Amino acid sequence: MGISAFKYNIILNLKNIPGPTVAKKIIVIEADDYGGIRTPSVEAYKKMEEAGVSIDPSRYNLFDTLEDKEDLECLFEILYSVKDINGNPAVFSPFVNVANPDFEKIKAFDYQEYFYEPFTTTYEKYGREGDMMTVWKKGMSEGIFTPEFHGREHLSAEPWLLKLQEGNQHLRTAFDFGFTSVNVPGVHDYAQEFRPEFYFTKDNQKPFLHKSIIEGVQLFKEIFSYTPTAFTPGNGIFHADFEGTLLGTGIKFLNVAHKNPYPAKEGNLLFKQFSFKQGIKNKGLNYYIRNCAFEPTDSNYSSIDLTLQQIAASFRFNKPAIISTHRVNFVGALSVANRYSGLMELQNLLHAIVKRWPDVTFMSTANMLKSLR
């Protein structure tokens, strides 16, 4: 074992030592970005490229888009392909952005005001099947698809709007295609593509973000008929000033990184060090940390082995294995091959888990977090 691998193994174990323990071997899969827009279509991507729009050719821009009926049904089939010690299938907890920009209305107001629409409305505009929410509710009723909160939008809305007002031509061209993830000069590296919702550059932008939490959770409750248990912020960027507002909505758990980035003066980011601590509590809000990762469509991905190693480390210290992943791995509207490869790797992972740990229990995020309290 090389020194880098040795150090990684130490870190892998250290981060699972602190925090509450559980008696069972629990597997949780948390998948970010559901509900939110990314690239509308292959045709739109090509036309923006031809127009010279500055788009990073990342897997997110190439493959990620609003989920469709087939994406969810294929995912559910994979989840049902395995059973835990109790005879229950695997569970996905999608972290949902419940709204997207209302491009038509924003343009009608000459980019001077921000407007949003529920992601269910975006489904209609994208031509997704009319029974999309029937598919969601089927997964929910069967306990295999259990939504949590990822923010109102996956968008730095006010910084984005300001650049639109300045008249950046690339941004406005992308806007006309319903696309926001553009690299723009003068934007901090952490905010390029305008993805982190809770990134801000000035204090006077904070009220907008407090409001987005309140409205976002209310919209979540209207769509799903319950209050979310947990929240993970877009791109992991969040500021302690919003914690009270989050708690006031009824959310009890905040997912953070080991080093959690937060905005400071002039849009720069500082980092709050959590020192691998699971289960920190602050004024009634409970922090928790994901300790495993699974990104099968990432260019650096090689096999399920790393994820299995991370799961083994969590079980070694009687911690739930909380697996972080993203929608991009499991959607196929831009590339059917992308969905197929992601789902096949997910199936390989799930079958390897139950073979190696036959006493494993699949849980939703909400049920897992209850077991930690």
Secondary structure, 3 states (H helix, E strand, C coil): CCHHHHHHHHHHHHCCCCCCCCCCEEEEEEEEEECCCCCCCHHHHHHHHHCCCCCCCCHHHHHCCCCCHHHHHHHHHHHCCCCCCCCCCCCEEEEECCEEECHHHHHHCCCCCCCEEEHHHHHHHCCCCCCHHHHHHHHHHCCCECCEECCCCCCCHHHHHHHHHHCCHHHHHHHHCCCCCCCCCCCCHHHHHHCCCCCCCCHHHHHHHHHHHHHHHHHHHHHHCCCCCEECCHHHCCCHHHHHHHHHCCCCEEECCCEEEEECHHHCEEEEECCCCCCCEECCEEEECCCEECCCCCCCCCCCHHHHHHHHHHHHCCCCEEEEEEHHHHCCCCCHHHHHHHHHHHHHHHHHHHHHCCCEEECCHHHHHHHHC
